[in-house]
Amino acid sequence: MPFIKATPFPNPTDNKEFNGFTTYKGTTYEYKIFLTPLEKNTTEYEYIVEGISKRRQKGSRKACLGTTKKVIKSHLNHKITSAYGFVNEKGSKDTVSGSIQLYNWGIGKSKYQVWINDICRHTPSGVKKSTNSPLNVLFTLFEQMAAHILKISSVYLMVEPENEPILVPIYEKYGFLVDREFITTTPDTFIVMRKTVAPMESYNGFPFVLKTHKNKTQKKKSN
């Protein structure tokens, strides 16, 4: 996807990082969500650079999706993404990460769409994979950010034509369907997949409710 400046998420807090736990199929998962833009040399900036660049392709030493430190720094510096997410089963290093870009990639579409990008599951050598993929949780978190924060009912992702036989069936398992009517403004031809989303009551206030929790903790300490 070309380097293009994304629209930032509305953020009524002074936080850039949101941490928490959520449950999926009886298993507890830990998540970290980062909202951009991020300043260089901050802990949030460096966490993303290290977390994304250390991911490895399955059975290879190459960076997953070719996202090296140089690439991810360029993404951050050019502000082409709106948010980053990391999810792992509590106590496990089997981690899925990805990003969201808020941008209008559609001809004749207004404002922007929510695009999920850069999905990669990184399981370090010797680490047992979680029974339920943390990707289910990451998708849910991104979808609920779209539904609750933006009041948007669809999320999108793009698949390169050469990867269609492999990736389209995988994403269909997560509820995405090929949208043949969506015409992109990109110079290359991409297969667009769309998923309808709706706000879940259990995610009311997500992720900004975490700031309220922090403030309560601070008040208790100061009393």
BELDAWO-V604706 format. One record per residue. N is the residue number from 1. SS is DSSP state (@ for helix, = for strand, . for the rest). BURIAL is 1 if it has 9 or more other ideal C-beta (glycine too) atoms within 8 Angstrom, else 0. Layout:
N/SS/BURIAL + N/SS/BURIAL
This chain:
1/./0 + 2/./0 + 3/./0 + 4/./0 + 5/./0 + 6/./1 + 7/./0 + 8/./1 + 9/./1 + 10/./0 + 11/./1 + 12/./0 + 13/./0 + 14/./0 + 15/./1 + 16/./1 + 17/=/1 + 18/=/1 + 19/=/0 + 20/=/0 + 21/=/0 + 22/=/1 + 23/=/0 + 24/=/1 + 25/./0 + 26/./0 + 27/=/1 + 28/=/0 + 29/=/1 + 30/=/1 + 31/=/1 + 32/=/1 + 33/=/1 + 34/=/1 + 35/=/1 + 36/./1 + 37/./0 + 38/./1 + 39/./0 + 40/./0 + 41/./0 + 42/./1 + 43/@/0 + 44/@/1 + 45/@/1 + 46/@/1 + 47/@/1 + 48/@/1 + 49/@/1 + 50/@/0 + 51/@/1 + 52/@/1 + 53/@/1 + 54/./0 + 55/./1 + 56/=/1 + 57/./0 + 58/./0 + 59/./0 + 60/./0 + 61/./0 + 62/./0 + 63/=/1 + 64/@/1 + 65/@/0 + 66/@/0 + 67/./1 + 68/./0 + 69/@/0 + 70/@/0 + 71/@/1 + 72/@/1 + 73/@/1 + 74/@/1 + 75/@/1 + 76/@/1 + 77/@/0 + 78/@/0 + 79/./1 + 80/./1 + 81/./1 + 82/./1 + 83/=/1 + 84/=/1 + 85/=/1 + 86/=/1 + 87/=/1 + 88/=/1 + 89/=/1 + 90/./1 + 91/./0 + 92/./1 + 93/./0 + 94/./1 + 95/=/1 + 96/=/1 + 97/=/1 + 98/=/1 + 99/=/1 + 100/=/1 + 101/=/1 + 102/=/1 + 103/=/1 + 104/./1 + 105/./1 + 106/=/1 + 107/./0 + 108/./0 + 109/./0 + 110/./0 + 111/./0 + 112/./0 + 113/=/1 + 114/=/1 + 115/=/1 + 116/=/1 + 117/=/1 + 118/=/1 + 119/=/1 + 120/=/1 + 121/=/1 + 122/=/1 + 123/./0 + 124/./0 + 125/./0 + 126/./0 + 127/./1 + 128/./0 + 129/./0 + 130/./1 + 131/./0 + 132/./1 + 133/./0 + 134/./1 + 135/@/1 + 136/@/1 + 137/@/1 + 138/@/1 + 139/@/1 + 140/@/1 + 141/@/1 + 142/@/1 + 143/@/1 + 144/@/1 + 145/@/1 + 146/@/1 + 147/@/1 + 148/@/1 + 149/@/1 + 150/./1 + 151/./0 + 152/./1 + 153/./0 + 154/=/1 + 155/=/1 + 156/=/1 + 157/=/1 + 158/=/1 + 159/=/1 + 160/=/1 + 161/@/0 + 162/@/0 + 163/@/0 + 164/@/1 + 165/@/0 + 166/@/0 + 167/@/0 + 168/@/1 + 169/@/0 + 170/@/0 + 171/@/1 + 172/@/1 + 173/./0 + 174/./1 + 175/./0 + 176/./1 + 177/=/0 + 178/=/0 + 179/./1 + 180/./0 + 181/./0 + 182/./1 + 183/./0 + 184/=/1 + 185/./0 + 186/./1 + 187/./0 + 188/./0 + 189/./0 + 190/=/1 + 191/=/1 + 192/=/1 + 193/=/1 + 194/=/1 + 195/=/1 + 196/=/0 + 197/./1 + 198/./0 + 199/./0 + 200/./0 + 201/@/0 + 202/@/0 + 203/@/1 + 204/./0 + 205/./0 + 206/./1 + 207/./1 + 208/./1 + 209/@/1 + 210/@/1 + 211/@/1 + 212/@/1 + 213/@/0 + 214/@/0 + 215/@/0 + 216/@/0 + 217/@/0 + 218/@/0 + 219/@/0 + 220/@/0 + 221/@/0 + 222/@/0 + 223/./0
